[in-house]
Amino acid sequence: MANLSLLIKPASSLCNLNCEYCFYHDVAAHRETASYGIMTLDTADKILEKAKAFVKEDGIVIAFQGGEPTLAGLDFFRAFVDKAKVYFNPHQLNFAIQTNGMVIDEDWAGFFKKHNFLVGVSLDGKKETHNLNRLDHNKDGSYKRVLEGIKMLEKHEVSFNILTVLNKPVARKIKSIYMDYKKKGFKYLQFIPCIEPFEGQSRFSLTPKEYEKLLKELFDLWYEDIIKGHPISIRLFDNYLSMLLGRPPESCDLNGHCSVQNVIEADGSVYPCDFYVLDEYKLGNVHTNTFEDMISSQVTQVFITPSLKRPNECDVCRYLPLCRNGCRRYRKDDKYYYCDALKGFFDYTILRFEHVVHMIRTGQI
């Protein structure tokens, strides 16, 4: 029927780190059941059965996230992939995982390579910024172990990218962090602003001014490397380039409205978005519902409708085609919290973005 993307949480909200800014810990605390434990193979089989009925001959992207998904164990992942290859042809399957990297060893890295997993590793910059918050349950820093995991991925030639949460300590060190990533050979980067909890305020989240300053610094470094012929992929900037080239964004937060991401908790329950795995947005369960039913449900419409709202000022903003009022989770009173930050950022960068677009169109990069 159609391509399908799934975001599976095989270990629910369980994690071997205790990051204060963790958005999913906050999400889990706002529902009746904080953790659904480890996913059973019966639930995994039901996911694949219902997915096959939906996509038929089309492709499927199966991504794993948490919590920390590797806590489900390597045997679970081996069994899951074996089951997936019963339901789907190899050319239909695309696997990905977002991990904190704590348990990656020879066996995990070999598994990821064998089955062509794209691995996202969470790393908050250098040792001093990473270990400020990304601590294990003994309050020990995780930087050394994460780097060891990354080296194991490199040894096995696994495709991976680095995901960095943009918090205040990282923002203050963004130039040295970018240079450190370059030195380590990291060429695929994601930078995501720390998100506010549903209630209260995080001491880690950035103000619009801080975010604008950081984006400008990051862009200058990125643009300089492109001009020198040594491009680094930064997901946000790559999406802006795609949009300027007339292509749709790859990142859902740039669509201008919410959509169904098919987030599947460990018990098989399905939700529209990773930021809203809440009881009121439960679409159904793979044990009892089809993906067709869940995607077209009334709850889906209830979830999507508020995201369509945007301030009148958006309609006269020259940067609406790029900003699109941002992700709903980052909005306050229907307005993107970082609106002014992006206006200042695009004023500063748009001519250089257009120069890079010209370079792409003329085959210079």
N, C-alpha and C positions, 0 to 999 in steps of 0.2 A: 504493500500500500504506500509506504513512504520510508525515507530514512528515519532513523530513530537514535536519539542520544539518551543514555542513562547515566545517572550519577549515583553510584551505589555506596552505601555506608555499611560495610560488612561487620564493623565493630562498633556501630552506633556512635555514641559520643565518648566512648572510652579512649583514653590517651595515656601515653607514657611520659608526656610532658605536662607542665602545669602553667601555661602561659596566661598571665593576667588579662591580656587583651583578647583572648580567644572568643570569637563571635559565636562559635557553635556551643561552647559551654553556656553562654548566655541564652542562646536559643533553647537548649535542652532544659534549662532551669525554668523556662516559661511554658512548659507543657506538663501534662499529668504524669507522663513517664519520661524521666530524664534520659535513661539509657535502656535500649532494647537488647543489650548484650551482644553476643556473637551470632551472626546469621547462620542458619542451618543450611545444609546442602539441599534439603527439600525446598526451602524458600528460593535458593539459587536456581534450582531446576524450574520452579514455577515462573521466575522472572524470565528465563530464557524461552520457556514455552510460550508465554504471552507475547514476548518480544518477536518471536518468529512469526506468530499469527499476524502481527501488525506489519512487519516490514516485508514479509514474503521473500522476494528476490533482491530487495534493496540492501543498502549497507547499514551497519549499526556501530555506533561508538559507545563503548562500555568503559566508563571511568570510575575509579574507586577513590573515595575520600573519607574523611572522618569528622571528629575524632582522629584517630590514627588507624588507617585501614589495615596496616600490616599486623595489627594485634589479632586479626582473625587467623593468622598463621599461614605459613607457606603451603601446607597441605590443603587448606581451604582453597587457595588461589589455584593450585595445580588442578584440583578437582573441578573448580569453576571453569577453567579454560578447557579442560577435557570435555565437559558437558557442552560448552559453547560450540565446540567443533563438531559435536553431534548434530546440533540444530542448524549451524550455519557453515557455509563454505569459507575457507580461509580468506578469500578475497573480500568477503563481506565484513570481516571482523577488524575492528580497530580498538586497541586497548590503551588505557592511560591510567595513571595513578598519581595522586598528590600525597606526599609523605614527608614526615619530619626527618627521615633519613637515619633514624636511630638504630634500626636493626639490619640495615643493608649489609650483607656479607657476601661471600662467594656464591652461596646457594641462591640468595635473592637476586643478585646481579645476573647470574647465569640464567635464571628463570625469565627475568625481564628481557634479556637479549634474545632468548630462544623464541619468545612469543611477541617480539617487536613492540613491547610496551614503550610509550612515551612517559617518562618519569618527571614529575615536578617535585623539586626538593625545596623545602622552606628553609631559608637562610637569611637572617637579619643582619647582613653586612659582615663586619669584621668581629673578631672575638669580643671586643669591649662592648659593642652594641648588641650583638646576638645574645651574649650571656647575661645581659641586664634583665631579660624577661624570659627567655626560652630555657627554663630550668626544669630538671626532672623532679620527681616527687621527693627526692632527698635534698632539693634546693641546690643541686650541682648544675653548673653550666653544661650545655649540650654541644657547644661549638666543635670541640675536638672530635666527638663521635660522628657528627654530621659530616665533617670534612672527610673522615675516614670512609663514610658511606659513599660520598661523591667520588672519591678516588677509586672505589671498587666499581662504580658505574663506568668510570673512564677506562679502567682496566678491561672491562668486558665490552667496551664500545657500545654502551647503552645510550640511546638518545635521551637527553634530559635538559630541563631548563631550571632556572633558579627563580623562586618566588620570594620577594622581600616585602614585608609589611612596613609601610611608611608610617613610623611613629616619630615622636619628637627626637629621641636620641639618634635615630637613623637620619632624619632630616638634617640635623646639624653636621653630619659626617658624609653626606651623600657624594661629594666629590671623591673623597678618599676611598669610599666603598666602591664606587664605579671603577676607579683605577685598580683597586685590589681585585675586583672581579675580572677585569681585563688581564691582569697579571696571571691570574689562575686559569685563564683560557675559557672563561664562561662567556659564551656568545649569544645565549638566548635568555633574556631576562624579563621578569614581570615585576612591576612595582604597584602595590595596591594600598590605598590609604587605610589606616586603621579605622575600623568602624565603631561608632558609638553604640553602647549597649541600649537595649530597649528603654531602660529607665536609668536616669542619672547621667553621669558624664565620665568619660575615660581620661585618665591623666596622660594617656599615650597619644590620643588623637590630635590631628593637626588642625590649626585654624586655617581659614582661607588664605591669609597672608603667608603663613608658613608653607602651605601647599604650593602656592604660586611661585614663591622663591625657589623651592625645591625643583619644581618642574622646569623652570628656566635654567637652573644650574645643570640639570640632567640633560636638557635639550642641547645646551652648548657643547657638552662633552660628546654626545651622540652625533651631532651634526659635524663636528670637527673630525670625528673618526670616519664618517661617510665621505667627506671631502678628501681625506687622506687615502681613501680606498681600503679602509679596514672597518667595514660596517659591523655594528653590534645590533642585534634584534632586541628592541624594547617593545613589548606587546602593545602598549597603549599608542605609542608613536606609529607602529606598523598599522594599527587600525585606522588612525587618522589618515595615513598615506592611502590606504585602500579606499577610504571614503572620498578623498580628493581625486582619486582615479576613477570615481564613479562606481565603485564596487560596494557591496554591502559589508558592514563591519562583521568581524568574526566574533567579537565580544558582545554578549547579550546586553550589557549595560549601556551600549551605544545605539540600541535599537529605538530608543525613545518611548518604549513601553515594555511591560513585562510579557513573558511568554512561559510556556510550560517546559521546565528543564528535566522533569521526571526524576526527582530525587527519591531514592528508595532506601528507607530505613531497614534496619536489620530484621525486623519482623515482617517485612514485605509491604508495609504501608508506603504510599506514594504521595509526594508533595510537589508543588510547582516550582519551588525555588529553594536553594540552599540556605538563603537568609530567612526563609519563612517555613521552616519545618516545624510548624505549630499545629496544635490540635484543630483549630478552626479552619485550616487550609488543607486538611487531609483530603485527597482526591479519591481514595479507595485503597485497596490492597490487592496485590497480584494473586493472592489465593482465591479471591472472589470476584475480581473485576478485570475487564480487558483494558488495554491502553486506549482503545478507541473511546470507551465509555468514560474513562477518567479524564482524558484530554478535552472531551466535549461536555464535561459535567458543569452543573450550575456553580459549583465551588470554583471551578476554573474561571468563570466569568466574574464572580465576586472578587477573585484575586486580581485579575487583569484590569478591570475597569478603573480603579483608582489611579493606576499608573498612566492612564491616558490624559490626566489633568496636567496642565502646565500654566504658568503665569502668563498674562497678556504680554509682558515685556519680552517673552521668548519670540513672539511672532514678528517683532521688529529687530531682533538681534541678528547681526550678520553671521554669527557663529552657530546659530541653531542647527544647520546641517551637520555640524561636527559634534556639538555638545549634546543636543537633543534632550536637554534637561536631566541628563545623567541617570544613574540608577535610583530607583524608588527608595531603596534602603538608605540612601544618602540625602534624601530630600527632607526639608522642613517646611511644613505648610505648602506642600506641592511644589516647592522650588528647590532645585539642586543646591545643596549647601555650599558647593565650591564654584558656583556660578561666576562670581566676581573674580575668583582665582583663574578660571579658564579664560575669561575675557582678557585679563592682563597677560596671560600666557600666550594666547593667540595673537594679540597685538604685537607681542615681542617676537613671535616665531613664524607667523603665517607666510611671509615672503620667502623664508628659508625652506619651509615645508613645500611651497610651490616650486622652489628650485630643485628640491629632491624629486618631486613628481616629474619635472622636466627631464631630469637625469634618467629616471626610470623609463620614460616614454621614448627617449632617444637612445636607449641601450647603453648608457654610460655606467649603470649599475644594475 
